[in-house]
Amino acid sequence: MNKEDELLNSYDYFLPPELIAQYPSKIASDARLLVYDRKKNAVIHDYFYNLAKFLPQCAIIFNDTKVFKARIFGNKKSGAKIELFINKILANDEFLVQIRGKVRLDDELCFDEDIKAKVKQIYDDGKKIVCFFKNDRKLNTKELLEFLEKIGHIPLPPYMKRADTKEDESTYQSIFAKNIGAVAAPTASLHFDKRLLDSLNEYKKAFITLHVGAGTFAGVECDNIKEHKMHSEYYSLSKEAIGIINSNTPILGVGTTVTRTIEFYARNKKEYGECDLFLNPFNKPIRQEYLLTNFHLPKSTLIMLVAAFIGREQTLKLYDIAIKEKYKFYSYGDGMLII
């Protein structure tokens, strides 16, 4: 490592806009896969459906979080239109949100199904805490999530320059999505379908839950990455995942959310809580050997996590190769396996 590894601008790269995937592969496991073999320093171009060809003996851990319809459109009492995006589910049936449109403390916002949101707190960064009501009765989280299924929209990431569609309700959700609470998909999981899972029958599998929050899209704002304060997200681990992590079995983490959860547990042995681990070249993994992940935004904590495994310079070399080979990037894009 050198001084450049500390600098935010050292994690920048140029991505031609046409390589940002706006839609997923028609068949999930048909997405392309760049394989990087560290021992051989070799790059192989293939497809997700051939993943088993490249995997060493290991256990595979997935994130079974489920995305909810976190974006809703409504009006203020004045009639002015607003858009509300739920960033995170909090305790006491409160929600951390972003609101497009000016609001003040105690303002009430009106949505379909006679749902109202009341602004309870406003932070300096513009985020708000709100509670939801129907007929003046406060809704609990379970009730609100049920209403959101009717009136909400799948919260596609901001780099997808389009409105969500009916198809996104299934394609922006992993095949094993189970525990609702995420506002963004664990995107490496989106490549898994029955064909791919069947090809991995011989591998031991387990699940963690990490509810991906809007912080996953937050940029790093300090020039020295070591000064970055990581956002936190709720996680819990299954007994099977804990057993694997506490064993000597090599692990493939499917996605950055799984990786952070595994590494957080390896450091503090807490089965659930808030994960705020920032993996980067100065804070490398201590338990997980292999990584399966998509291609990530420049200067993001996600590309820094990849660099924690293979170094910043090698990460950027692989991204340069992926760009030249016209891989698709970001949530609906192609992926990379590090072995």
C-alpha positions as CSV (number, residue, x, y, z in Angstrom):
1,M,0.0,0.0,0.0
2,N,1.0,3.6,-0.6
3,K,-0.2,7.1,0.1
4,E,-2.4,7.0,-3.0
5,D,-4.5,4.2,-1.4
6,E,-5.7,6.7,1.2
7,L,-7.0,9.2,-1.4
8,L,-10.6,9.2,-2.6
9,N,-9.6,10.3,-6.1
10,S,-7.5,7.2,-6.4
11,Y,-10.6,5.1,-6.6
12,D,-12.0,7.0,-9.6
13,Y,-12.5,5.7,-13.1
14,F,-14.4,6.7,-16.2
15,L,-17.4,4.6,-17.2
16,P,-19.1,5.2,-20.6
17,P,-22.8,5.8,-19.8
18,E,-23.9,3.1,-22.2
19,L,-22.3,0.5,-20.0
20,I,-24.7,1.3,-17.1
21,A,-27.2,-1.5,-17.2
22,Q,-30.8,-0.2,-17.3
23,Y,-32.4,-3.6,-17.5
24,P,-31.3,-7.1,-16.3
25,S,-30.4,-10.1,-18.4
26,K,-33.5,-11.8,-19.8
27,I,-32.2,-15.0,-18.0
28,A,-30.5,-14.1,-14.7
29,S,-27.6,-16.5,-14.9
30,D,-26.9,-15.6,-18.5
31,A,-25.1,-12.4,-17.2
32,R,-21.4,-12.3,-17.9
33,L,-18.8,-13.2,-15.3
34,L,-15.2,-11.9,-15.0
35,V,-13.2,-14.4,-13.0
36,Y,-10.0,-13.2,-11.4
37,D,-7.7,-16.0,-10.1
38,R,-5.3,-14.4,-7.6
39,K,-2.8,-17.3,-7.5
40,K,-2.4,-17.4,-11.3
41,N,-3.0,-13.7,-11.7
42,A,-5.3,-14.7,-14.5
43,V,-8.5,-13.2,-15.9
44,I,-11.2,-15.4,-17.5
45,H,-14.3,-14.2,-19.2
46,D,-17.3,-16.5,-18.8
47,Y,-21.0,-16.5,-17.7
48,F,-22.7,-16.9,-14.3
49,Y,-24.2,-20.2,-15.2
50,N,-20.7,-21.6,-15.3
51,L,-19.8,-20.4,-11.8
52,A,-19.3,-23.9,-10.5
53,K,-16.4,-24.4,-13.0
54,F,-14.3,-21.9,-11.1
55,L,-15.3,-22.3,-7.4
56,P,-12.8,-23.9,-5.1
57,Q,-14.2,-26.1,-2.3
58,C,-16.1,-23.6,0.0
59,A,-19.3,-22.7,1.6
60,I,-21.5,-20.1,0.0
61,I,-23.3,-17.5,2.0
62,F,-26.2,-15.4,0.6
63,N,-28.2,-12.4,1.8
64,D,-31.9,-13.2,2.0
65,T,-33.2,-9.7,2.6
66,K,-36.2,-8.6,0.6
67,V,-36.7,-5.2,-1.0
68,F,-39.9,-3.3,-0.2
69,K,-41.6,-0.6,-2.3
70,A,-39.9,2.2,-0.5
71,R,-40.8,5.1,-2.9
72,I,-44.2,6.7,-2.8
73,F,-45.8,9.7,-4.4
74,G,-48.3,12.1,-2.8
75,N,-49.2,15.6,-2.0
76,K,-48.9,18.2,0.7
77,K,-52.2,19.6,2.1
78,S,-51.6,22.6,-0.2
79,G,-51.8,20.2,-3.2
80,A,-48.1,20.5,-4.0
81,K,-46.7,17.2,-5.2
82,I,-44.0,15.4,-3.2
83,E,-42.0,12.2,-3.4
84,L,-41.0,10.3,-0.3
85,F,-38.3,7.6,-0.2
86,I,-37.9,5.5,2.9
87,N,-34.2,5.1,3.6
88,K,-34.4,2.9,6.7
89,I,-36.9,1.3,9.1
90,L,-36.3,2.6,12.6
91,A,-37.5,1.5,16.0
92,N,-40.9,2.6,17.4
93,D,-42.6,2.4,13.9
94,E,-40.6,5.4,12.7
95,F,-38.8,5.8,9.4
96,L,-35.8,7.7,8.1
97,V,-36.8,9.3,4.8
98,Q,-35.8,11.6,2.0
99,I,-38.6,13.9,0.7
100,R,-38.5,15.6,-2.7
101,G,-40.3,18.9,-2.0
102,K,-40.1,21.4,0.8
103,V,-41.6,20.3,4.1
104,R,-41.5,21.6,7.7
105,L,-41.7,20.0,11.1
106,D,-45.2,18.6,11.8
107,D,-46.3,18.8,8.2
108,E,-48.7,16.1,7.1
109,L,-48.3,14.4,3.7
110,C,-51.1,12.6,2.0
111,F,-50.9,9.4,-0.1
112,D,-53.2,6.9,-1.6
113,E,-55.3,4.5,0.6
114,D,-55.8,7.5,3.0
115,I,-52.3,7.1,4.3
116,K,-50.6,10.2,5.8
117,A,-47.1,10.8,7.0
118,K,-46.2,13.3,9.7
119,V,-42.8,14.9,9.8
120,K,-41.4,14.3,13.3
121,Q,-37.8,15.4,12.9
122,I,-35.6,17.2,10.3
123,Y,-31.8,16.6,10.2
124,D,-29.2,19.0,9.0
125,D,-28.4,16.8,6.0
126,G,-32.1,17.1,4.9
127,K,-33.2,13.6,5.9
128,K,-36.4,13.4,8.0
129,I,-38.0,11.1,10.5
130,V,-41.7,10.4,9.8
131,C,-44.5,8.3,11.2
132,F,-47.4,7.0,9.1
133,F,-51.1,7.1,10.0
134,K,-54.4,5.9,8.6
135,N,-57.6,7.5,9.9
136,D,-55.5,9.2,12.6
137,R,-54.2,5.8,13.9
138,K,-50.5,5.3,13.8
139,L,-49.5,2.4,11.6
140,N,-46.9,-0.1,12.8
141,T,-44.2,-1.2,10.5
142,K,-45.9,-4.4,9.4
143,E,-49.1,-2.5,8.5
144,L,-47.2,0.1,6.5
145,L,-45.2,-2.5,4.5
146,E,-48.5,-4.1,3.5
147,F,-49.9,-0.7,2.3
148,L,-46.6,0.0,0.5
149,E,-47.2,-3.2,-1.5
150,K,-50.3,-1.5,-2.9
151,I,-49.2,2.1,-3.3
152,G,-45.4,2.0,-3.4
153,H,-42.8,1.7,-6.2
154,I,-39.7,-0.4,-6.3
155,P,-36.8,2.0,-5.5
156,L,-34.5,1.6,-8.5
157,P,-31.1,3.2,-8.0
158,P,-30.6,6.8,-9.2
159,Y,-28.3,5.7,-12.0
160,M,-31.1,3.9,-13.7
161,K,-32.6,6.7,-15.6
162,R,-36.1,5.3,-15.9
163,A,-39.3,4.7,-13.9
164,D,-39.8,1.3,-12.3
165,T,-42.0,-1.2,-14.1
166,K,-44.0,-4.3,-13.1
167,E,-41.1,-6.5,-14.2
168,D,-38.8,-4.8,-11.7
169,E,-40.9,-6.2,-8.8
170,S,-39.5,-9.6,-9.6
171,T,-36.2,-8.8,-11.3
172,Y,-35.0,-6.4,-8.6
173,Q,-35.4,-9.2,-6.0
174,S,-33.3,-12.2,-5.5
175,I,-34.7,-15.7,-5.9
176,F,-34.3,-16.4,-2.2
177,A,-35.5,-13.0,-0.9
178,K,-37.4,-13.7,2.3
179,N,-36.9,-11.1,5.1
180,I,-38.4,-7.8,4.1
181,G,-36.6,-4.6,5.0
182,A,-34.2,-3.5,2.3
183,V,-34.5,-0.4,0.0
184,A,-31.9,-1.8,-2.4
185,A,-31.2,-5.3,-3.7
186,P,-28.1,-7.2,-2.8
187,T,-27.3,-7.2,-6.5
188,A,-24.8,-10.1,-6.8
189,S,-27.7,-12.3,-5.8
190,L,-29.8,-11.2,-8.7
191,H,-27.8,-13.5,-11.0
192,F,-29.0,-16.6,-9.2
193,D,-31.8,-18.6,-10.7
194,K,-32.9,-22.3,-10.4
195,R,-30.4,-23.4,-13.1
196,L,-27.5,-21.8,-11.3
197,L,-28.5,-22.9,-7.8
198,D,-28.9,-26.5,-9.1
199,S,-25.4,-26.4,-10.5
200,L,-24.1,-25.6,-6.9
201,N,-25.8,-28.5,-5.1
202,E,-22.6,-29.9,-3.8
203,Y,-21.7,-26.7,-2.0
204,K,-22.9,-26.0,1.6
205,K,-25.0,-22.9,1.7
206,A,-26.3,-20.6,4.4
207,F,-28.0,-17.2,4.8
208,I,-27.5,-13.9,6.5
209,T,-29.9,-11.0,6.5
210,L,-28.6,-7.5,6.0
211,H,-31.3,-4.9,5.2
212,V,-29.6,-2.7,2.6
213,G,-30.2,0.9,3.2
214,A,-30.0,4.0,1.1
215,G,-26.5,4.6,2.6
216,T,-25.2,2.1,0.1
217,F,-25.5,4.8,-2.6
218,A,-24.0,7.5,-0.4
219,G,-20.7,8.9,-1.7
220,V,-17.5,9.2,0.2
221,E,-17.0,12.9,0.9
222,C,-13.7,13.1,2.6
223,D,-10.5,13.3,0.6
224,N,-8.8,10.6,2.8
225,I,-10.9,7.5,2.8
226,K,-9.7,6.5,6.3
227,E,-11.7,9.4,7.7
228,H,-15.0,8.2,6.1
229,K,-17.8,7.3,8.6
230,M,-19.7,4.3,7.4
231,H,-23.5,4.1,7.4
232,S,-25.0,1.3,9.5
233,E,-27.6,-1.3,8.5
234,Y,-29.5,-3.9,10.5
235,Y,-28.2,-7.5,10.1
236,S,-28.8,-10.9,11.6
237,L,-27.1,-14.3,11.0
238,S,-28.6,-17.7,10.8
239,K,-27.2,-20.5,13.0
240,E,-25.9,-22.2,9.8
241,A,-24.0,-19.1,8.8
242,I,-22.5,-18.7,12.3
243,G,-21.4,-22.3,12.2
244,I,-19.7,-21.9,8.9
245,I,-17.9,-18.6,10.0
246,N,-16.8,-20.2,13.2
247,S,-15.3,-23.2,11.3
248,N,-12.3,-23.5,9.1
249,T,-14.3,-23.9,5.9
250,P,-13.4,-21.4,3.2
251,I,-16.2,-19.0,2.4
252,L,-17.6,-17.4,-0.8
253,G,-19.6,-14.3,0.1
254,V,-22.2,-13.5,-2.5
255,G,-22.1,-9.7,-2.5
256,T,-20.7,-6.9,-0.5
257,T,-23.5,-7.0,2.1
258,V,-22.7,-10.6,2.9
259,T,-19.0,-9.8,3.1
260,R,-19.5,-6.9,5.5
261,T,-21.8,-9.0,7.7
262,I,-19.4,-12.0,7.8
263,E,-16.4,-9.7,8.6
264,F,-18.4,-7.8,11.2
265,Y,-19.4,-11.0,13.0
266,A,-15.8,-12.3,12.7
267,R,-14.6,-9.2,14.6
268,N,-17.3,-9.0,17.4
269,K,-19.3,-12.3,17.4
270,K,-22.6,-10.4,17.6
271,E,-25.4,-12.5,16.0
272,Y,-27.5,-9.4,15.1
273,G,-27.3,-5.6,15.4
274,E,-26.2,-2.7,13.3
275,C,-23.3,-3.3,10.9
276,D,-21.1,-0.3,10.1
277,L,-18.0,-2.0,9.0
278,F,-15.9,-0.2,6.3
279,L,-13.7,-2.7,4.4
280,N,-10.9,-1.1,2.4
281,P,-7.2,-1.7,1.8
282,F,-6.4,-0.5,5.3
283,N,-9.1,-2.8,6.8
284,K,-8.9,-6.1,5.0
285,P,-11.1,-9.2,5.4
286,I,-9.9,-11.6,8.2
287,R,-12.4,-14.5,7.5
288,Q,-13.9,-14.5,4.0
289,E,-11.6,-15.9,1.3
290,Y,-13.6,-15.5,-2.0
291,L,-15.9,-12.7,-3.3
292,L,-18.7,-12.7,-5.9
293,T,-19.9,-9.2,-6.7
294,N,-21.1,-6.8,-9.3
295,F,-19.1,-3.8,-10.7
296,H,-19.5,-0.7,-8.5
297,L,-19.5,3.1,-8.7
298,P,-16.3,5.1,-8.8
299,K,-15.1,6.4,-5.4
300,S,-17.7,4.3,-3.6
301,T,-17.2,2.2,-0.4
302,L,-18.1,-0.8,-2.5
303,I,-15.2,-0.5,-4.9
304,M,-13.0,0.0,-1.8
305,L,-14.3,-3.2,-0.4
306,V,-13.2,-5.0,-3.6
307,A,-9.8,-3.3,-3.2
308,A,-9.6,-4.8,0.3
309,F,-9.4,-8.2,-1.3
310,I,-7.0,-7.5,-4.2
311,G,-5.6,-4.0,-3.8
312,R,-6.6,-0.7,-5.4
313,E,-4.4,-1.0,-8.4
314,Q,-5.5,-4.5,-9.3
315,T,-9.1,-3.5,-8.8
316,L,-8.8,-0.6,-11.3
317,K,-7.0,-2.9,-13.8
318,L,-9.8,-5.4,-13.7
319,Y,-12.4,-2.6,-14.1
320,D,-10.5,-1.3,-17.1
321,I,-10.5,-4.7,-18.6
322,A,-14.3,-5.0,-17.9
323,I,-14.9,-1.6,-19.6
324,K,-12.8,-2.6,-22.7
325,E,-14.8,-5.9,-22.9
326,K,-18.0,-4.0,-22.6
327,Y,-19.3,-5.6,-19.4
328,K,-22.5,-4.0,-18.0
329,F,-22.0,-2.2,-14.7
330,Y,-24.0,-1.6,-11.5
331,S,-27.1,-3.2,-10.1
332,Y,-28.5,-4.9,-13.2
333,G,-25.1,-5.4,-14.7
334,D,-22.6,-8.3,-14.9
335,G,-20.3,-9.5,-12.2
336,M,-16.9,-10.6,-11.0
337,L,-15.6,-13.5,-9.1
338,I,-12.4,-13.2,-7.0
339,I,-10.9,-16.6,-6.1
